[in-house]
Amino acid sequence: MVEVLVPGGGTPTPTEFRFDSAHTLLIGDEALMFGCGPVATHKLVKAGL
């Protein structure tokens, strides 16, 4: 099964609640993250990945 997660929708000016964009493609046990900004690691932990 393939899932697409968007843990960050993105904004040109990050705020306290809005960060850079991030996209994650889940294929089986593999997670591929792309288009991610500097808050990507935090978003992975928050998503439970």
C-alpha positions as CSV (number, residue, x, y, z in Angstrom):
1,M,0.0,0.0,0.0
2,V,1.2,3.5,-0.8
3,E,0.4,6.6,1.3
4,V,1.3,10.2,0.8
5,L,1.6,12.4,3.9
6,V,1.9,16.2,3.9
7,P,3.2,16.9,7.4
8,G,3.9,20.5,6.4
9,G,1.7,22.5,4.0
10,G,4.3,25.2,3.7
11,T,4.3,29.0,3.9
12,P,6.8,31.6,2.5
13,T,7.1,33.1,5.9
14,P,7.3,30.6,8.8
15,T,5.4,31.5,12.0
16,E,5.0,29.8,15.3
17,F,2.4,27.4,13.8
18,R,3.3,27.3,10.1
19,F,6.6,25.8,8.8
20,D,8.2,24.9,5.4
21,S,6.6,22.3,3.3
22,A,7.3,18.6,3.7
23,H,6.0,15.5,1.8
24,T,6.4,11.9,2.7
25,L,5.7,8.9,0.6
26,L,5.1,5.7,2.5
27,I,5.6,2.4,0.7
28,G,5.4,-0.6,2.9
29,D,8.0,-0.2,5.7
30,E,9.8,2.5,3.8
31,A,9.3,6.3,4.2
32,L,10.7,8.7,1.6
33,M,10.7,12.3,2.5
34,F,11.2,15.0,0.0
35,G,10.6,18.8,-0.5
36,C,11.3,19.2,3.2
37,G,12.5,22.3,5.0
38,P,14.6,22.6,8.2
39,V,11.7,21.5,10.5
40,A,11.5,18.0,8.8
41,T,12.9,16.0,11.7
42,H,10.4,17.5,14.1
43,K,7.6,16.7,11.7
44,L,8.7,13.1,11.4
45,V,8.7,12.6,15.2
46,K,5.3,14.3,15.4
47,A,3.9,12.0,12.7
48,G,5.2,9.0,14.6
49,L,7.6,7.9,11.8
